[in-house]
C-alpha cells in the first residue's frame, strides 16, 4: 500500500489507494482543520502536495501520486479561497507514495510562538535617519537639477556635504518637490523629507514633513520565522509577527533540506522563493499592525543559521552539507530589499555576519544581545533548536560551536510529541511515592489535578507533549526511579504502578488518559522517546564539554538558554538530566536572543560594527572533526539522578515482552 508522510508533524502510515488525504490525516492524528466534515464546503483542510525525492523518508513522489482535481475542487466556492498550489484534503486521494504538507493556516492547534525581545541598554544609532529640508526656489537661468537643490539644502540645513543619490530615489525627487509646492499652496509644509543612510546616501524622499520611519528585524529560524517592527526614532517595538518556516515541507531539519536540494534540481530556488514570500508576508503583517506604509521601511535586518542565510540570499547551501562546510561568505551582506523580492522600496537589507559553517548570523546576533564579549565572567550561551549553537567565553576570548541535537527538543521523533500549541503539555511533576503525574498544558494556568482542569481543556483536549514538557518528564522519571541511569524505562516498577506498561519489546510510562467524552488519546513516554532525547542531550552536553576543554575553563559563571525552547524549559530539570552543567552564578533564559540581537542591529550602526569585529575574533570549534567529541557524547548519555541499571535476567538478557502494549486505566 502507498505510504503517506505528513509534514511538519512527520507522522506517516500506509493506506489503500483511493484514500482521501483528510481521512489519512485523521487516522494518523495529524493536526488538520475541517469544519464541514469533509464535504468540500469550508476549505479549511487545504494541503500542499510535495513532489520530488525525499531521501529522509526514502520516497520519490511524482505528481500523479495525487488524484486529479475532481468536481468538488473544480466547483469549490467556499468562503476560504483555494490558494494556488493547494488542494482540498477531503477531495484529494492517494494513488502512490506521497508527502503532504499541512500549512499553518490549515492546522487547528497552530503553534504558539512566544518570542520576545530585550532592548535594554541599546543606544539608538540608526543607520538611516529622516531629514526635513526647505528647498530654495530655483531661478531661471541657474540650470539646477532636483538633485542639486536637495544637496544644497542638506548642506545648508544639516551640514551634510557631497551626499550621493541612490538611483531608485531619482524618480521620487521631482514628485516630492511638486508635492511640496502643492502643500505650500494649501498652507502646509513647504519642504520635503528625505532619508539619509550612513550620513552620505540619499535613499528616499517624500513631500512635506514625515516623522515616522521604521525598521524590520527578523530571526529566520529553521522552524519559526519571527519578526519585529521598530520605530527608528524611538526604538519602540510597534509590532510582532511570526509564522512557521514554509521550508519545513522540504524537510523538518536542515540536513533534510540540503538533501532535497541535492536530489531535486531547482530545489534551492523553490526554498529561496518560499522563505522570501514568508519574509514579505511578515513585513506586510507588521506594517498592517502599526498602520505604516511600506515606503516607510528603511532598514531590514535578517539573521539565521548558515543554511537559512544561504537560502534566503539565493546561494547554493549544499557545500554546508559536507566537510569542510564552506560558507560562501562570513561577512555581513547589504543589498536593496528588492533584490530579495521584498516589497519595501526604500529599504536596504542587512544580513548579519556568520561565524562558521554551522554557526550563523543568528548566533552572532545572540552574542550582540547577551554580550559575553563585554564582561569578565565566563558566560555559556546556548540557543537550543534542531542545531544547538553554543558560545563560551568572556571579554578575553570567545569560543563557538554547533552541535547536532536534531528536532527531538521541538517534539519531533517523540511518539506523543507536538510543537508548542494550545493543549500541549509543558510542565510535569511526578510524585516519587505514588508515581502519579500532574502537568500543565499551554493555554491553561491550572495543573491537571486542580479543580476545573478538565473543563479548561474540554474543547482542545491534551494533544501531546512539547519540548519543555519532555525535558521535565524525563527529569521527573529519573528522580522517581522510573528510568535507570542508562535511560531504560524500568519494567520492575510495574509492580508499584499501573502506569508502567509493556510494549512490544520494552516498557513505557502512561502520562495521560483522557476522561470519557474528551478528545484525544492516551499519551505514553516510550523507550524510543527516551532514546531520542538522550541522543539530543548528549550532543549538546558533548559540545559544551568540548568548548570548555578547548577554552581551559573548569566552570562557568553565567548560563543563558536562549531561543523559544530554551526560554521555557525548567533550567533545574535541564541540569537534572545532565543537559547543561551546573553554574556557579546566574542561570537564566533570556528569550529570543537572536531576535533581540537582530533588533539591536536594526537600531544601532555601532552594534553592527561591533559584531562584525567580534565574529572575526571568535575561535570556531568544529564538532564533526573533533576526535574527542564521540567520547564526550557517550559520557553524556546517562541520567545522573537515576538508579543504576537493573541486573540482567536469566540467560544474560533483559526480559522482553512479545505482546502488545496494554492500556489499563490508572488507579
N, C-alpha and C positions, 0 to 999 in steps of 0.2 A: 504494500500500500504506500501511496505517496507520503513523504514526510513534510510536515509543516513546522516552520520556525517563526515565532513572533518576536519582533524587536519593538521596544528596547528591553522587554522582560526576559528574552532568551528562552522562554518556555516553548517546548516542542512536543510533537506526537505524530503518530501515523493514523491516517484517516482514509476512508473509502473515496475513490474517485467520485466526484459529484457532490461532495460535502461542501456546504456553504462556509465561507471563511468565518462568518459570525458564529455559526454552530461550533466550529472547531475551537474558536477562541473561548466560547463559554465552557466547553468540556475541559479545556486546559486551565481554566481560571484566569484567563488573560483579561486585564482591565480594559474593557471596551464598552462604550456607551450605546444604548439603544432604547428609545422611549416608546417607539411604535411596535416593539416586539418582533422586528424583522419583516415588517410589511412594506418596507421601501418608502415610507412616508416622511419620517423625521429627518433623515440624513445625518444622524449622529454617529453612525457606525462606519464612517469613511475610513478607508485604509489605503496604504500606498504599496502596491506590488513592487517588489525589488527583484531585479533580474541581474544576471551575471554569475561570476564564480565566487563562491564563499568558502574559502579553504578552512575557515574555523569550524564550519559545520559539515564540510565535505560535500557540499551541494553545488550543482551547476543548474541555474534556473533560467529557462527560456521563457519568452513572452507567452508562448502558447500553453504554458503550465497553468495559466489562469483562463477561465471561460471568457468568451467574447461578451461584451455588454448585451444584456437581454432587454426585453421590453420595459421591465421595471426601471432599469437605469436610463434607457433611451428616453422614456417618457417622464422621468423624475422631475417634479416641480415643487419640491418641498421648500420650507422656509429657509433651511440652511443650504446654500448653493453647493453643488457638487464641484469641488475645486479641480483644476487641471492636474492630471496625473493621479487623481484619487479615484477609488472605486467604492461602491456601496458593499460593505462586508456581508450584508444579508442577501445580496443578489449575485455576488461573485463566487463561483465554485472552483474547486481544486481539481486539476487534471493531471498534475505531476508534482514533483518536489518543489516547494515554494518557500520563499522568505517574505514575510508580510510585516510591514512597519505600521504600528498604531500611533498616529501623530498625537501630540499632546491635546489637541482640540477634540479628539475622539475618546479620550480617557475620562472615566468617572472620577477616579482618585488622582487628580492632577498633582504633580509634585509641588510641595510647599518649599519654595526656595527662600530660606531665611538667612539672607546675606545682608550685612550692614557694613558701613564704612566708618572709620575713625579718622577724622581730620584734625585732631587736637594738635596744636603747635605748628601747623602748616603756615608758612609765611606766603601770603599772596604775592606772586611774582609771575603773572600770566605772560605767556609768550606773545599773545595778541591783545591789543588794547584798542578802545574806541577813542577817536579824536574828532571833536566838532570844530569846524573851521568856517569862517566867513570869507567868501571869495570876493576879491576886488573886481569891480566892473571893468571888463577889458575895453580899451578904447580902439576906435577904428584906426588901423594902420600899425597897431602894436604887433600883429602877427603872432599872437599867443595861442597855444593849444590848451585843451582842457587839462591835460597832464601838467603843463607848466603853471596853470592857475592854481591847481591843488598843491603842487610842490612849493610854490611861493608862499601860500597860506600856511602850510605846515612849518616852513622855516620861520615865518614871522611869528606865528602863534605858539608853536611847540618846540622851536629850536631843533627841528628835525631837518637836516640837510641831506641832499642827494638821495632822497627816497626813490627806490625803484618801484615800478608799477607792474604788477603781475598781468600777464596777457588777458586773463579772464576778467579783469576789472575794467579794461578799456571800454567794453560795451556798457558798463554800468555808470561811467562818469558823466557822459552827456545827459542821460535821463535824470541822474541825481541833480545836476546843475539846473536843468529845466524845471525839475520838481521844486527846487529851492526858489526859483523865480516865481512859480505859481504860489508857493507858500507866502512869499513876500507880498504878492499882490493881494492875498487874502488876510494879511496882517499876522501871519505866523512866522516861524523861524526862517531867517533868510539864508542860512548856511547849509552845509552838508556835513554828514558824519562819515568818517572813513575808519576802517580798521587797519591798524599798522602792526605787522609782525616783526619781532626782533628789532624794533626801532628803525627798520630800514626798508621794509617792503609793504607797499600798499596792496591790500588783499580784498577789500570790499568797500562799497560806497552806497549811501542812502541819502535822499533829500531830508532836510530837517534834522532835528535832534533825536538821536537814537541812544537810549541809555541802558539797553539790555543786550548783552551778548553772552553766549553760553558755550560750554564745553561738554563733551560726552566722554565718559571713561567706561570702558567695557573690559571685563575679565572673560576671555574666551576659553572657558573650560571644556574639557573633552565631553563632559556630561551636561553641564549647565552653562549658559551664557548669561551673565548678569551685567547690567549697565546702569549708570547713574548720570543724571543731568545736573550740571553745576553752573552757578552764576559766576562768571569770570570776575565780576566786580566785588562780590561779597563773599564768595566761596560757599554760599548756601547750596544745599542739596535740594534741587527743585523737583526731582522725580527719580523713581527707581523702577526698573523693569527687568524681567528675566524670563527665560524660556529654556526648554530642553535644546541641546545642540542637535540640529537636524541631521548631522552626520552619523548619529547613532544607528540609523538604518543601514549604514555601510559597515558597521562593526561597533560593538559596545566598548571596546578598548582600542588603544592607539595602534597596537601592532596589527589588529584585525583590519584597521583602516589602511595601513600601509600594505597589507597583503591584498586588500581589494584593489589598490592602485596597481600592484604588480600583476595581478591576474586579469584586470579589466582595462584595456586601453581606453584612455579618456576618463578613467575613474577619478583621477585627481581633479580634472576640470569639473566633474559633477560635484565633488565635495567642496571645491572652491566656490562654485555658484551657490550651493546650499548655505554655506556659512555666511557668505556676503548678503544673501537675501535676509537671513536671520538678523544680521547686524543692522541692515537698513530698516527692518521692521521694528527692532528695539529702539532705534533712533526716532522713528515716527511715533512710537508709543510714548516715549519720554517727552517729546515735544507737545503731543496732544495733552498730556497730563498738565504741563505748565502753560499751555496755550501760547506757545512760542513758534514762530515760523522757521522753516528750515534754513533760510538765508542768514539767520542769527547765529548759527553754529559756526564757530571759528576754529575750534580745536576738537579733534577726536583722538583719544589715546587708547590703544589696544595692547593688551598683554595676554600671553598664553604660553603653553608649553611649546617646545620646538616644532612638533608636528603640526599643531594648530597654527603656529607662527608661519610655517612654510605654506600650508594650505590656504590661509586667508590672503597671503601675498601672491598666490598663484605659482609657488615654487614646488617642484617635484620633491615629495617627502621621502622617497624610497632610500636615499643614502642614509637616512636616520634609522633605517630598519636593520642595519647590519654594521659590524665594526668596519671602520673606525668611527661610525656615527658622525659623519661630516656635515656640519652646518654650511648652508650657502653663505651666511654671514652671521657674525655675532654682534655686529654694530647696530645701533639704533637706525631705524629706517623712517624717512619722512617722504610722504607723497601726497598729492592732492587727493581729496576724498573721491573724486570722480574716477580715479584710476583703480579704485577698489569697488566700483559700482555702487557707491554710497551717494544718495541724493542729499548732499549738503554742499551747495555750490560754492560757498566761501570758506569751506573748512579744509584744513590740512591734517592728515593723519600722522600721528607719531606712534610708531611701534617700538616699544622699549627694547633694549639690547638683551640678547640671550647670554647665558653663562657658558654652557657646554651643550653637547649633542643631546643630552637628556635633561638638562636643567635650563629652563627657558626664561622668557621675559616675565612670566608670572612670578617666578622666584625672585627675579631682580626687583620687581615691584613690591614683593613682600619684604625684602631687605630694606627698601625705602621706608616702608610703613613701620617696621619693628625696630630698625636701627641698631642691629648688633655691632655695626662698624663704628658707632658713635660713642661706645662706652667701654669701661674696663671689665665689668663682669662677663663671664663666659655665658653666651646665650645659645640655646639649642632651639632652632626654629624649624618646625615640621609642618608641611602642608600635605595632608593625607588625602589622596584620591586614588585613581587607578594606577598612577605612579606616585610615589611619595617623594617629594623634594625636601631635602634636608640641608640646612645651613647651620654651621657650628663655628663659633669664634667670638671675637671681640674687636676692639679698635686696632689691635696689634696685627691680627691675622684672621682670615676667614677661610673656611673650607666648605665645599658644597658637593653634593652627590644626589643621584636619583636612584631609588630602589623600587623594583617591580612588584608592587603589592597586589596588583590585579584589582578586579572590581568587587571582591567579596565584601569589603568595608561599605560598599554602597548598596548591598542587598543582593547583588548578582551572585550566582553559584551557591546560594543558600536556598534550601528546599522551600522555606516559607518566607524568603527574603523579598522585601519590596523597597522602593525608594521612599524618601521621607514625605509621605502623603497622609492625609486625614485618615485616621483609623489604624495607622501603623504603630506597633509597639515601640516605644523609645526609651522607657525606663523599666528595669526589672529588679525585684528583690526576691530572694528565696529564703524561707525560714530554715535555719540549719537543723532544727529539731524535727519539724513536721515535713520538711522538704516541699512545702506548698509554695507556689509562686504568687506574687502580686505584681501588677505592672500598670503603667500609664501609657495612653496612646496619644498621638498627635491629634489635637482638636478637642481634648478634654483635660481639665485640671484634676479630675478625680482618679484615685487609684482604683484598681479593679475590685478591691474588697470593701470599697466605701459605698454607702447608700447612694443610689441614683446613677451608678456607673452603667448598669445595663440599659437604662433609659437613654443615657447620653450617647451610647454607641448603637442604639437600636436601628437607626437608619443606615449607617455606613457599615456596621459590623467591625470586627477586629480583622483587618485584611492581611496582616503579616507582621514581620519584624524588620525594622530598618537598621542602619549601621550602628547607631549609638546603642540600640537595644541589644544587638548581637554581642557587642563588647561586654555589656553589663551582664547578660545572661550567662556568658561563659565565665566571667569572674565570679558570679554567684554560684554556679555549678561547681566551680573549682573549690571555693571555700566550704561549700556544703558537702564535699566528698563525692559528688555525683560524677566527677571526672577524676581520673588518676593523673599523675604527673606527666605521663606520656600523651595525655589528651584522649584517652579511651573512655567512652561512656561506660560506667561500671555496672555491669549486669547484676552483680551481687547486691546492689542497692534495691533491686526489685522486691526483696524481702521486707524492705522498710516502707516502700511507697508504690502505689499502683501507677505512678507517673512514669516509672521506668518500664518501657515495653520492648518486647523483642521485635526486631526487623528480620529481614531475610538472613543476614549474617552477623548483625551487630545489635546494638541497643540504642534506644532513643529516649529523650525526655519529653513528655507531653506538657507543653507550656499552656495550652488553652483549648477548651472545648466550648463551642458556642451554646448558649442556652437554647432550649427548644423554641423554634419560631424566629430565631435571629439568623441573619445572613452569615455566610462564611463557613469555613471548615476548621477541623482540628489543626492545631499548629504544633509541630514537633521540632525539637532540636536534634538532628540526626548526626550520626558519626561522620558522615561526609561533610556536614556543615562545620563541625569542629575542625576537621582537617583543612577545609578551605581557609578558615580564619587562622589556623596555625601557620599555614604557608605564608599568608599575608603578613602576619605579625612578625614572623621570623625574618622575612625580607626587610621589613622596616627596622627591626631591632639590630639586625646584622649591619645594615647601612649606617646606623648611628654608631655602633661599636667600631666600625671601620674608620669613620671620621675621627672619633675620639682617639683611636690608636695613632692615626697619622698626625693629629694635632698635638698629641702628648698630654691630653687632659685626662685626669682621673675622675673628675666630676664636673657638673655644670651648675651654674648659679641661677639660671633662669630658663625654664622650658615654656615654649609657646606652641600650642597646637592650633594651627590656622586652618582655614577653609571651612566649608559647610559641615563636613564630618567632624573635623577637629573641634569646631565650636560647640558641638552638642554632646560629645562623649564625656562621661564622667572620668576626670583625669585620674582619680584614685583607682577606678576599675582598670584603666589603661596600665597603671603601674602594677596592679594585682596580677594581670595576665602576662606581665613582662613585655608589654608593647613598647614602653618607654622606660628609661632609667629613672630612679628617684632623683629629685632635685634638692640641693641644699638650700635653695632660696625660693623664688617665686615660681608658681606653676599655674598657667592660665591659658585661656582660649580667647584670643583677640578677635575672632571672627574672620571675615573675608579680607585677609591681609593683602592679597593680590589686588582686590578691588580697591581697597584703601590706598594702596600704592599707586594704582593707575590714576585715581582721583587726584592724588598729590602731584603726580606728574602733569596732569592737566592744568593744575592751578599754579605750578611753580616751575619756571625755567631753570632756577638754580638747582632744584632737586633733580631735574633731568641731567644737568651737567655732573651732579654729584654721583648719580648711579652709573653714568657712563664711565666714570673714573673707577668706581668701586668694583664693577664687574671685571675690569682688567686685572685687578689685584687678587681676585678670589682663586684659591687653589682648588682645581677640579679633581675629584676622585671618581674614576670610572669603575663601578662595582662589577661590571661584566668581565673586566680583565684582571681584577684583583684576586690572586690565588687564595688569600685568607678569607674571602667573603663566604665561600662554601662552608668552611669550618665554623665561622661565626653563625651562619644560617642554621646549621644543625644544632648548635648550642642553644639557640633562641627558640627552639620548637616547643619546649616544655612549659608546663604551668607550675610555677614555683610554690604556690599555696596549696596545691592538690596533694593528696596522699600518694605514697609510692604505688607503682603498678601492682595489680593483683598477681599472685603466683599463677603460673600456667597450670591448666587442668591436666589430668592424667594423660599420658601419651605425649606430653610436651607441647600440646596445642591448646589454645584458649577455646572453651566450649562455644560452638556456633549453632545457631538455630536454623533449621531448614524450613521452618514455617514462615508465614507472612506475619506482618505486624498485627498485634492485637490491639484493639482500641477500647479499653474499658473506660467507663465513666469514672472520674476521680471521686474518691470517697468524700 
